[in-house]
Amino acid sequence: EDNMAEKLTEEQISEFKEVFTMFQKDGDGTILSSDLGDAMRALYQHPTESQLEEVVQEVENGHGGKVDFPEFIEILVKICQRQMRRKSCWKRSKSSTLKDSGT
């Protein structure tokens, strides 16, 4: 299967890291499954309730309710693939002003 995580740019990864760090409570390098939805929305991801539920269940069962950074990226990529197939998931608000010019 296509490994999208490898296609992430440095910029995207540092953006994810920034958001991840924002939601990190105990400085232990993890965020709680209950913060996943907010963290995703901070990255312009809009998972459906059922997608979010599924991911949270997964995290609760497999990771004791916490996610580290690599797992966070994995989850973002997974949700992104389900939602958008080909288009880039991480639409920066900045780029939306550029995308209609010259077509």
All heavy atoms as an XYZ file, in Angstrom:
824
protein
N       0.839     -1.201      0.000
C       0.000      0.000      0.000
C       0.870      1.245      0.000
O       1.999      1.245      0.453
C      -0.983     -0.051      1.162
C      -0.468      0.552      2.445
C      -1.527      0.525      3.543
O      -2.522     -0.220      3.401
O      -1.345      1.235      4.522
N       0.297      2.297     -0.512
C       1.005      3.556     -0.669
C       1.354      4.164      0.687
O       0.467      4.426      1.488
C       0.077      4.507     -1.439
C       0.856      5.610     -2.115
O       2.089      5.486     -2.170
O       0.231      6.577     -2.564
N       2.626      4.385      0.947
C       2.983      4.973      2.233
C       3.052      6.483      2.141
O       4.054      7.059      1.751
C       4.307      4.411      2.737
C       4.597      4.890      4.145
O       3.830      5.656      4.721
N       5.695      4.446      4.695
N       1.942      7.111      2.516
C       1.844      8.557      2.383
C       2.727      9.306      3.353
O       3.135     10.418      3.106
C       0.402      8.982      2.613
C      -0.226      9.532      1.374
S      -1.893     10.024      1.733
C      -1.610     11.735      2.180
N       3.009      8.677      4.498
C       3.827      9.350      5.506
C       5.182      9.734      4.917
O       5.759     10.748      5.286
C       3.998      8.465      6.724
N       5.655      8.926      3.983
C       6.950      9.219      3.382
C       6.888     10.413      2.440
O       7.905     10.989      2.085
C       7.470      7.993      2.624
C       7.918      6.900      3.563
C       8.289      5.624      2.820
O       8.293      5.631      1.573
O       8.566      4.628      3.502
N       5.684     10.761      2.021
C       5.548     11.882      1.090
C       5.357     13.215      1.800
O       5.206     14.237      1.169
C       4.356     11.638      0.165
C       4.527     10.427     -0.728
C       3.453     10.428     -1.800
C       3.546      9.210     -2.694
N       3.139      7.966     -1.986
N       5.317     13.190      3.116
C       5.127     14.437      3.853
C       6.358     15.316      3.706
O       7.482     14.831      3.695
C       4.885     14.146      5.332
C       3.612     13.378      5.658
C       3.582     13.021      7.130
C       2.390     14.181      5.287
N       6.120     16.606      3.609
C       7.246     17.532      3.527
C       7.741     17.861      4.931
O       7.018     17.683      5.913
C       6.814     18.852      2.845
O       5.850     19.495      3.680
C       6.215     18.600      1.474
N       8.964     18.364      4.994
C       9.525     18.826      6.266
C       8.569     19.815      6.924
O       8.349     19.795      8.133
C      10.851     19.560      6.023
C      11.958     18.683      5.497
C      12.577     17.862      6.616
O      12.856     18.425      7.690
O      12.770     16.647      6.421
N       8.018     20.686      6.104
C       7.144     21.739      6.605
C       5.898     21.147      7.261
O       5.477     21.581      8.329
C       6.737     22.661      5.448
C       6.020     23.912      5.912
C       5.426     24.710      4.761
O       5.621     24.311      3.589
O       4.753     25.720      5.045
N       5.322     20.153      6.594
C       4.131     19.514      7.149
C       4.461     18.834      8.464
O       3.732     18.963      9.448
C       3.572     18.481      6.156
C       2.833     19.114      5.001
C       2.482     18.109      3.925
O       3.238     17.161      3.681
N       1.371     18.305      3.265
N       5.592     18.133      8.476
C       5.967     17.415      9.687
C       6.203     18.377     10.836
O       5.766     18.141     11.961
C       7.182     16.505      9.427
C       6.738     15.322      8.558
C       7.773     15.999     10.742
C       7.844     14.453      8.054
N       6.839     19.515     10.554
C       7.078     20.445     11.645
C       5.773     21.093     12.099
O       5.603     21.416     13.277
C       8.134     21.488     11.277
O       7.633     22.369     10.319
N       4.830     21.229     11.175
C       3.516     21.750     11.545
C       2.779     20.754     12.436
O       2.162     21.130     13.436
C       2.705     22.039     10.283
C       1.522     22.943     10.530
C       0.780     23.278      9.250
O       1.286     22.994      8.157
O      -0.334     23.825      9.362
N       2.846     19.484     12.067
C       2.220     18.448     12.886
C       2.833     18.454     14.281
O       2.152     18.335     15.281
C       2.440     17.053     12.281
C       1.780     16.845     10.947
C       2.072     15.709     10.213
C       0.884     17.765     10.419
C       1.477     15.494      8.978
C       0.282     17.560      9.184
C       0.589     16.419      8.470
N       4.158     18.602     14.296
C       4.890     18.569     15.566
C       4.447     19.721     16.457
O       4.275     19.565     17.665
C       6.397     18.664     15.274
C       7.269     18.499     16.500
C       7.338     17.043     16.902
C       8.292     16.847     18.075
N       8.146     15.500     18.652
N       4.259     20.868     15.842
C       3.839     22.060     16.565
C       2.480     21.832     17.232
O       2.293     22.132     18.412
C       3.733     23.213     15.567
C       3.936     24.580     16.140
C       3.953     25.614     15.020
O       4.839     25.530     14.145
O       3.057     26.480     15.022
N       1.552     21.311     16.458
C       0.215     21.050     16.977
C       0.273     19.955     18.037
O      -0.326     20.069     19.104
C      -0.745     20.652     15.836
C      -2.063     20.107     16.373
C      -1.007     21.852     14.941
N       1.039     18.907     17.750
C       1.193     17.804     18.694
C       1.703     18.322     20.035
O       1.168     18.001     21.093
C       2.172     16.773     18.119
C       2.343     15.549     18.980
C       1.449     14.500     18.890
C       3.407     15.453     19.866
C       1.603     13.364     19.687
C       3.571     14.325     20.658
C       2.662     13.276     20.564
N       2.701     19.182     19.973
C       3.298     19.738     21.180
C       2.297     20.590     21.955
O       2.285     20.592     23.184
C       4.541     20.586     20.821
O       5.416     19.785     20.021
C       5.290     21.026     22.059
N       1.451     21.288     21.202
C       0.421     22.124     21.812
C      -0.530     21.311     22.692
O      -0.993     21.771     23.723
C      -0.402     22.772     20.696
C      -0.591     24.249     20.789
S      -1.096     24.914     19.159
C      -2.548     23.933     18.738
N      -0.829     20.090     22.264
C      -1.813     19.265     22.962
C      -1.170     18.310     23.967
O      -1.868     17.561     24.644
C      -2.653     18.471     21.952
C      -3.644     19.331     21.228
C      -3.335     19.874     19.996
C      -4.874     19.617     21.798
C      -4.251     20.684     19.330
C      -5.792     20.430     21.140
C      -5.481     20.962     19.908
N       0.140     18.325     24.017
C       0.853     17.428     24.918
C       0.701     17.943     26.340
O       1.055     19.081     26.620
C       2.330     17.483     24.514
C       3.122     16.293     24.885
C       4.529     16.460     24.358
O       4.825     16.068     23.255
N       5.384     17.064     25.147
N       0.157     17.125     27.228
C      -0.134     17.621     28.574
C       1.016     17.417     29.560
O       1.405     18.332     30.259
C      -1.400     16.958     29.125
C      -2.639     17.209     28.276
C      -3.504     18.327     28.851
C      -4.862     18.381     28.184
N      -4.849     18.664     26.744
N       1.548     16.212     29.619
C       2.515     15.923     30.682
C       3.962     16.016     30.220
O       4.866     15.616     30.938
C       2.306     14.517     31.276
C       0.852     14.103     31.249
O       0.008     14.978     31.520
O       0.572     12.931     30.953
N       4.174     16.506     29.004
C       5.534     16.551     28.492
C       6.156     15.168     28.368
O       7.365     15.023     28.368
N       5.320     14.130     28.254
C       5.860     12.768     28.136
C       5.900     12.298     26.692
O       6.078     11.129     26.414
C       5.050     11.798     29.001
C       3.610     11.645     28.512
O       3.198     12.433     27.632
O       2.920     10.742     29.004
N       5.720     13.233     25.765
C       5.810     12.867     24.352
C       4.566     12.200     23.803
O       4.606     11.590     22.741
N       3.453     12.296     24.517
C       2.208     11.712     24.018
C       1.056     12.704     24.173
O       1.125     13.616     24.992
C       1.819     10.430     24.799
O       1.583     10.777     26.163
C       2.910      9.376     24.714
N       0.022     12.502     23.367
C      -1.223     13.232     23.603
C      -2.330     12.221     23.868
O      -2.239     11.060     23.468
C      -1.616     14.179     22.437
C      -1.841     13.404     21.141
C      -0.578     15.252     22.236
C      -2.387     14.265     20.005
N      -3.364     12.671     24.547
C      -4.474     11.795     24.907
C      -5.402     11.592     23.723
O      -5.567     12.491     22.895
C      -5.269     12.411     26.063
C      -4.488     12.632     27.352
C      -5.326     13.410     28.354
C      -4.044     11.306     27.943
N      -6.012     10.420     23.676
C      -6.941     10.141     22.580
C      -8.077     11.162     22.559
O      -8.589     11.501     21.503
C      -7.509      8.731     22.706
O      -8.151      8.570     23.953
N      -8.437     11.690     23.729
C      -9.532     12.661     23.789
C      -9.165     13.994     23.125
O     -10.032     14.790     22.806
C      -9.940     12.902     25.241
O      -8.807     13.233     26.020
N      -7.862     14.236     22.930
C      -7.428     15.474     22.277
C      -7.219     15.310     20.775
O      -6.934     16.283     20.078
C      -6.115     15.971     22.889
C      -6.324     16.518     24.304
O      -7.401     17.071     24.568
O      -5.405     16.385     25.121
N      -7.355     14.085     20.294
C      -7.056     13.826     18.879
C      -7.924     14.652     17.935
O      -7.418     15.207     16.961
C      -7.238     12.343     18.562
C      -6.026     11.457     18.824
C      -6.403      9.997     18.619
C      -4.858     11.835     17.936
N      -9.211     14.723     18.217
C     -10.123     15.464     17.342
C      -9.715     16.917     17.223
O      -9.638     17.467     16.119
N      -9.419     17.536     18.365
C      -9.025     18.944     18.357
C      -7.696     19.131     17.639
O      -7.516     20.095     16.894
C      -8.906     19.479     19.789
C     -10.272     19.581     20.457
O     -11.277     19.705     19.732
O     -10.324     19.526     21.695
N      -6.779     18.214     17.866
C      -5.473     18.299     17.211
C      -5.634     18.199     15.697
O      -5.002     18.935     14.946
C      -4.541     17.203     17.734
N      -6.500     17.305     15.251
C      -6.738     17.161     13.815
C      -7.366     18.405     13.227
O      -6.985     18.852     12.146
C      -7.635     15.962     13.539
C      -6.916     14.662     13.701
S      -8.081     13.328     13.437
C      -7.103     11.991     14.079
N      -8.342     18.946     13.938
C      -8.993     20.146     13.422
C      -8.016     21.315     13.346
O      -8.116     22.161     12.455
C     -10.224     20.482     14.258
C     -11.391     19.554     13.919
C     -12.661     19.908     14.647
N     -12.683     19.387     16.001
C     -13.103     18.154     16.323
N     -13.542     17.336     15.385
N     -13.097     17.749     17.575
N      -7.066     21.333     14.256
C      -6.036     22.377     14.219
C      -5.182     22.250     12.961
O      -4.544     23.207     12.526
C      -5.161     22.302     15.470
N      -5.186     21.071     12.356
C      -4.425     20.825     11.128
C      -5.335     20.780      9.897
O      -5.011     20.157      8.900
C      -3.651     19.511     11.252
C      -2.466     19.570     12.208
C      -2.023     18.172     12.600
C      -1.308     20.338     11.583
N      -6.492     21.426     10.006
C      -7.446     21.487      8.887
C      -7.963     20.119      8.470
O      -8.360     19.926      7.334
C      -6.845     22.189      7.648
C      -6.079     23.426      7.983
C      -4.707     23.464      7.811
C      -6.729     24.548      8.501
C      -3.988     24.607      8.144
C      -6.009     25.682      8.830
C      -4.652     25.708      8.653
O      -3.949     26.830      8.985
N      -7.928     19.169      9.388
C      -8.521     17.863      9.117
C      -9.912     17.906      9.699
O     -10.107     18.444     10.779
C      -7.735     16.770      9.846
C      -6.389     16.539      9.276
C      -6.442     15.492      8.194
O      -7.501     15.051      7.768
N      -5.286     15.102      7.743
N     -10.866     17.310      9.008
C     -12.207     17.278      9.567
C     -12.756     15.868      9.537
O     -13.610     15.546      8.712
C     -13.113     18.270      8.832
C     -12.600     19.667      8.943
N     -12.751     20.425     10.073
C     -11.861     20.409      8.079
C     -12.157     21.600      9.898
N     -11.614     21.613      8.700
N     -12.250     15.037     10.433
C     -12.742     13.657     10.463
C     -14.209     13.639     10.879
O     -14.644     14.483     11.658
C     -11.880     12.986     11.536
C     -11.377     14.093     12.397
C     -11.288     15.295     11.514
N     -14.956     12.686     10.346
C     -16.334     12.518     10.785
C     -16.317     11.939     12.189
O     -15.303     11.396     12.630
C     -17.079     11.551      9.855
O     -16.437     10.268      9.946
C     -17.070     12.024      8.427
N     -17.446     12.025     12.871
C     -17.536     11.469     14.222
C     -17.163      9.989     14.216
O     -16.469      9.520     15.100
C     -18.947     11.647     14.787
C     -19.204     13.031     15.338
C     -18.143     13.478     16.354
O     -17.888     12.734     17.312
O     -17.575     14.570     16.176
N     -17.628      9.280     13.195
C     -17.379      7.839     13.192
C     -15.908      7.525     12.930
O     -15.357      6.581     13.490
C     -18.284      7.125     12.189
O     -17.980      7.514     10.879
N     -15.274      8.312     12.068
C     -13.833      8.129     11.830
C     -13.058      8.379     13.108
O     -12.142      7.626     13.465
C     -13.338      9.085     10.751
C     -13.749      8.697      9.347
C     -13.362      9.761      8.328
O     -13.370     10.951      8.616
N     -13.030      9.325      7.132
N     -13.442      9.447     13.784
C     -12.758      9.830     15.004
C     -12.946      8.758     16.068
O     -11.999      8.345     16.743
C     -13.304     11.169     15.489
C     -12.458     11.930     16.501
C     -11.029     12.110     15.995
C     -13.074     13.285     16.779
N     -14.180      8.301     16.200
C     -14.510      7.250     17.150
C     -13.648      6.018     16.929
O     -13.120      5.423     17.866
C     -15.978      6.869     16.948
C     -16.595      6.206     18.136
C     -17.716      7.069     18.697
O     -17.483      8.252     18.968
O     -18.830      6.545     18.837
N     -13.525      5.640     15.665
C     -12.767      4.463     15.276
C     -11.301      4.604     15.698
O     -10.706      3.696     16.259
C     -12.866      4.326     13.756
C     -12.534      2.964     13.217
C     -12.670      2.950     11.694
O     -13.744      3.376     11.199
O     -11.712      2.553     11.031
N     -10.749      5.774     15.391
C      -9.355      6.045     15.719
C      -9.142      6.055     17.232
O      -8.205      5.464     17.748
C      -8.914      7.399     15.102
C      -7.619      7.873     15.708
C      -8.778      7.261     13.601
N     -10.058      6.714     17.937
C      -9.950      6.793     19.392
C     -10.035      5.393     20.002
O      -9.253      5.051     20.890
C     -11.031      7.734     19.980
C     -11.123      7.599     21.487
C     -10.707      9.176     19.613
N     -10.957      4.577     19.488
C     -11.068      3.190     19.961
C      -9.750      2.452     19.799
O      -9.287      1.770     20.697
C     -12.143      2.427     19.170
C     -13.533      2.534     19.710
C     -13.589      2.278     21.211
O     -13.941      3.161     21.983
N     -13.220      1.081     21.645
N      -9.174      2.614     18.619
C      -7.914      1.981     18.286
C      -6.834      2.373     19.295
O      -6.066      1.555     19.779
C      -7.487      2.447     16.893
C      -7.084      1.339     15.960
C      -6.952      1.881     14.543
O      -5.853      2.345     14.198
O      -7.952      1.846     13.793
N      -6.793      3.675     19.565
C      -5.788      4.216     20.480
C      -6.040      3.709     21.900
O      -5.115      3.304     22.603
C      -5.799      5.763     20.442
C      -4.937      6.331     21.541
C      -5.306      6.252     19.090
N      -7.311      3.730     22.301
C      -7.675      3.253     23.633
C      -7.250      1.792     23.808
O      -6.697      1.412     24.823
C      -9.194      3.353     23.860
C      -9.729      4.766     23.943
C      -9.298      5.492     25.203
O      -9.065      4.837     26.241
O      -9.186      6.729     25.148
N      -7.525      0.992     22.782
C      -7.253     -0.435     22.889
C      -5.780     -0.759     22.767
O      -5.252     -1.588     23.500
C      -8.025     -1.214     21.821
C      -9.528     -1.064     22.009
O     -10.004     -0.809     23.113
N     -10.273     -1.209     20.932
N      -5.121     -0.107     21.821
C      -3.758     -0.509     21.505
C      -2.676      0.279     22.204
O      -1.548     -0.166     22.316
N      -3.000      1.481     22.659
C      -1.926      2.349     23.146
C      -2.227      2.950     24.513
O      -1.660      3.970     24.882
C      -1.670      3.489     22.154
C      -1.418      3.012     20.759
N      -0.254      2.401     20.382
C      -2.202      3.053     19.653
C      -0.328      2.084     19.087
N      -1.501      2.469     18.638
N      -3.166      2.361     25.234
C      -3.491      2.876     26.557
C      -4.012      4.300     26.550
O      -3.792      5.059     27.480
N      -4.690      4.670     25.478
C      -5.330      5.980     25.436
C      -4.401      7.142     25.133
O      -4.780      8.288     25.229
N      -3.156      6.816     24.767
C      -2.209      7.882     24.429
C      -1.548      7.592     23.094
O      -1.405      6.455     22.695
C      -1.121      8.000     25.499
C      -1.633      8.538     26.805
C      -0.486      8.611     27.811
C      -0.912      9.393     29.047
N       0.260      9.785     29.845
N      -1.120      8.646     22.425
C      -0.506      8.516     21.109
C       0.813      9.268     21.121
O       0.861     10.410     21.567
C      -1.418      9.167     20.034
C      -0.855      8.948     18.656
C      -2.816      8.611     20.121
N       1.868      8.637     20.623
C       3.119      9.387     20.471
C       3.172     10.017     19.081
O       2.256      9.843     18.283
C       4.357      8.518     20.779
C       4.546      7.385     19.786
O       3.954      7.422     18.678
O       5.295      6.447     20.102
N       4.233     10.752     18.805
C       4.253     11.533     17.562
C       4.177     10.680     16.290
O       3.371     10.959     15.402
C       5.454     12.483     17.545
C       5.429     13.439     16.382
C       4.353     14.303     16.182
C       6.471     13.463     15.475
C       4.320     15.176     15.100
C       6.449     14.332     14.386
C       5.366     15.189     14.203
N       4.988      9.610     16.184
C       4.874      8.770     14.981
C       3.469      8.184     14.790
O       2.970      8.100     13.665
C       5.894      7.655     15.231
C       6.879      8.246     16.176
C       6.093      9.189     17.049
N       2.826      7.809     15.895
C       1.464      7.276     15.802
C       0.491      8.361     15.367
O      -0.454      8.104     14.610
C       1.031      6.694     17.159
C       1.727      5.393     17.485
C       1.679      5.053     18.978
O       1.238      5.887     19.795
O       2.103      3.939     19.310
N       0.726      9.556     15.846
C      -0.107     10.703     15.485
C      -0.068     10.918     13.974
O      -1.099     11.078     13.317
C       0.395     11.936     16.240
C      -0.377     13.203     15.975
C      -1.731     13.290     16.241
C       0.271     14.328     15.483
C      -2.441     14.469     16.022
C      -0.422     15.516     15.263
C      -1.781     15.578     15.527
N       1.132     10.888     13.409
C       1.287     11.046     11.959
C       0.552      9.927     11.222
O      -0.145     10.160     10.240
C       2.781     11.069     11.560
C       3.407     12.375     12.035
C       2.939     10.922     10.048
C       4.831     12.574     11.603
N       0.706      8.715     11.731
C       0.055      7.560     11.118
C      -1.460      7.756     11.067
O      -2.114      7.468     10.066
C       0.357      6.327     11.968
C       0.813      5.136     11.193
C       1.370      4.086     12.148
O       0.564      3.256     12.615
O       2.577      4.119     12.454
N      -2.012      8.220     12.176
C      -3.456      8.452     12.273
C      -3.894      9.545     11.301
O      -4.894      9.398     10.592
C      -3.834      8.834     13.721
C      -3.735      7.596     14.615
C      -5.246      9.409     13.782
C      -3.789      7.904     16.092
N      -3.133     10.629     11.253
C      -3.465     11.721     10.333
C      -3.483     11.218      8.900
O      -4.397     11.518      8.132
C      -2.431     12.843     10.447
C      -2.525     13.743     11.669
C      -1.323     14.674     11.716
C      -3.807     14.544     11.669
N      -2.485     10.451      8.547
C      -2.378      9.934      7.179
C      -3.538      8.998      6.876
O      -4.149      9.067      5.811
C      -1.012      9.224      6.981
C      -1.006      8.408      5.701
C       0.108     10.246      6.952
N      -3.867      8.158      7.841
C      -4.944      7.193      7.647
C      -6.271      7.912      7.394
O      -7.004      7.588      6.465
C      -5.050      6.314      8.898
C      -5.848      5.058      8.683
C      -5.992      4.269      9.978
C      -4.694      3.651     10.445
N      -4.857      2.884     11.701
N      -6.565      8.894      8.224
C      -7.823      9.634      8.083
C      -7.825     10.407      6.772
O      -8.813     10.454      6.056
C      -8.032     10.556      9.289
C      -8.380      9.671     10.479
C      -9.102     11.598      9.007
C      -9.348     10.205     11.447
N      -6.696     10.985      6.466
C      -6.561     11.743      5.242
C      -6.833     10.863      4.029
O      -7.541     11.252      3.108
C      -5.155     12.307      5.180
S      -4.737     12.879      3.565
N      -6.262      9.674      4.018
C      -6.450      8.773      2.885
C      -7.919      8.406      2.721
O      -8.425      8.324      1.613
C      -5.620      7.496      3.074
C      -4.171      7.701      2.744
C      -3.336      6.479      3.093
O      -3.576      5.808      4.092
N      -2.344      6.196      2.295
N      -8.594      8.193      3.818
C     -10.010      7.847      3.741
C     -10.820      8.990      3.180
O     -11.800      8.783      2.491
C     -10.544      7.502      5.128
C     -10.153      6.119      5.526
C     -10.798      5.735      6.818
N     -10.022      4.672      7.416
C      -9.917      4.466      8.717
N     -10.552      5.244      9.556
N      -9.185      3.477      9.173
N     -10.439     10.206      3.530
C     -11.251     11.350      3.148
C     -11.005     11.821      1.734
O     -11.916     12.150      1.018
C     -10.988     12.514      4.092
C     -11.580     12.308      5.451
C     -11.391     13.540      6.304
O     -10.303     14.102      6.351
N     -12.427     13.967      6.963
N      -9.754     11.917      1.345
C      -9.456     12.665      0.138
C      -8.892     11.872     -1.023
O      -8.705     12.404     -2.073
C      -8.498     13.811      0.448
C      -8.757     14.424      1.769
S      -9.198     16.148      1.851
C      -8.816     16.898      0.349
N      -8.525     10.627     -0.783
C      -7.925      9.837     -1.865
C      -6.704     10.523     -2.492
O      -5.606     10.295     -2.083
C      -8.954      9.503     -2.942
C     -10.104      8.668     -2.443
C      -9.676      7.246     -2.103
N     -10.700      6.554     -1.351
C     -10.626      6.302     -0.046
N      -9.597      6.691      0.653
N     -11.596      5.657      0.559
N      -6.905     11.385     -3.480
C      -5.728     11.904     -4.176
C      -5.287     13.289     -3.725
O      -4.126     13.613     -3.762
C      -5.975     12.009     -5.689
C      -6.792     10.926     -6.283
C      -7.197     11.262     -7.708
N      -8.225     12.300     -7.801
C      -9.461     12.172     -7.340
N      -9.824     11.078     -6.693
N     -10.343     13.134     -7.492
N      -6.262     14.137     -3.392
C      -5.901     15.521     -3.125
C      -5.055     15.646     -1.863
O      -5.104     14.804     -0.997
C      -7.164     16.368     -2.983
C      -7.872     16.616     -4.292
C      -8.734     17.838     -4.238
C     -10.136     17.702     -3.803
N     -11.017     16.669     -3.746
N      -4.333     16.719     -1.788
C      -3.550     16.960     -0.583
C      -4.500     17.240      0.574
O      -5.458     17.974      0.439
C      -2.642     18.175     -0.788
O      -2.195     18.616      0.462
N      -4.239     16.649      1.717
C      -5.146     16.815      2.856
C      -4.872     18.075      3.609
O      -5.725     18.586      4.289
C      -4.925     15.726      3.878
S      -4.652     14.179      3.153
N      -3.624     18.480      3.575
C      -3.259     19.551      4.487
C      -3.285     20.860      3.743
O      -2.284     21.392      3.330
C      -1.914     19.244      5.126
C      -2.094     18.048      5.984
C      -2.708     18.004      7.191
C      -1.751     16.698      5.677
N      -2.765     16.722      7.650
C      -2.181     15.896      6.752
C      -1.125     16.092      4.589
C      -1.999     14.520      6.782
C      -0.950     14.724      4.621
C      -1.383     13.951      5.710
N      -4.497     21.331      3.566
C      -4.689     22.597      2.886
C      -4.351     23.708      3.864
O      -5.065     23.915      4.839
C      -6.151     22.735      2.461
C      -6.481     21.863      1.267
C      -6.119     22.579     -0.013
C      -6.194     21.669     -1.204
N      -4.963     20.914     -1.453
N      -3.295     24.396      3.589
C      -2.939     25.537      4.435
C      -3.903     26.673      4.121
O      -4.267     26.870      2.977
C      -1.518     26.003      4.115
C      -0.484     24.922      4.260
C      -0.326     24.550      5.710
N       0.005     25.701      6.526
C       1.243     26.110      6.770
N       2.264     25.458      6.273
N       1.463     27.169      7.535
N      -4.291     27.437      5.123
C      -5.200     28.541      4.845
C      -4.528     29.540      3.909
O      -5.157     30.163      3.093
C      -5.633     29.216      6.142
O      -4.541     29.368      7.002
N      -3.196     29.656      4.035
C      -2.444     30.565      3.162
C      -2.621     30.211      1.697
O      -2.847     31.070      0.874
C      -0.945     30.501      3.489
C      -0.536     31.380      4.644
C       0.973     31.419      4.760
C       1.526     30.088      5.264
N       2.877     30.155      5.806
N      -2.496     28.925      1.388
C      -2.466     28.527     -0.018
C      -3.830     28.693     -0.680
O      -3.926     28.739     -1.884
C      -1.993     27.087     -0.154
O      -2.942     26.212      0.412
N      -4.896     28.780      0.106
C      -6.210     28.876     -0.501
C      -6.376     30.179     -1.273
O      -7.158     30.282     -2.189
C      -7.308     28.725      0.551
O      -7.182     29.752      1.496
N      -5.605     31.198     -0.902
C      -5.699     32.461     -1.622
C      -4.985     32.376     -2.972
O      -5.291     33.105     -3.887
C      -5.083     33.621     -0.809
O      -3.792     33.214     -0.377
C      -5.942     33.956      0.386
N      -4.031     31.454     -3.072
C      -3.236     31.357     -4.305
C      -3.875     30.439     -5.338
O      -3.648     30.599     -6.516
C      -1.849     30.792     -3.972
C      -1.036     31.543     -2.947
C       0.221     30.752     -2.624
C      -0.666     32.926     -3.453
N      -4.675     29.475     -4.880
C      -4.968     28.364     -5.780
C      -5.836     28.725     -6.977
O      -5.825     28.032     -7.963
C      -5.542     27.191     -5.007
C      -6.981     27.370     -4.573
C      -7.530     26.041     -4.074
C      -8.971     26.196     -3.619
N      -9.139     26.285     -2.201
N      -6.571     29.831     -6.935
C      -7.421     30.166     -8.067
C      -6.753     31.102     -9.073
O      -7.335     31.439    -10.085
C      -8.741     30.796     -7.586
C      -9.526     29.834     -6.728
O      -9.481     28.625     -7.038
O     -10.157     30.277     -5.778
N      -5.549     31.526     -8.774
C      -4.921     32.491     -9.677
C      -4.399     31.812    -10.935
O      -3.799     30.759    -10.873
C      -3.772     33.204     -8.962
O      -2.782     32.262     -8.619
N      -4.685     32.406    -12.075
C      -4.099     31.961    -13.327
C      -4.643     30.702    -13.937
O      -4.012     30.105    -14.773
N      -5.819     30.243    -13.502
C      -6.364     29.062    -14.195
C      -7.516     29.459    -15.080
O      -8.229     30.386    -14.788
C      -6.860     27.982    -13.187
O      -7.407     28.636    -12.046
C      -5.741     27.081    -12.793
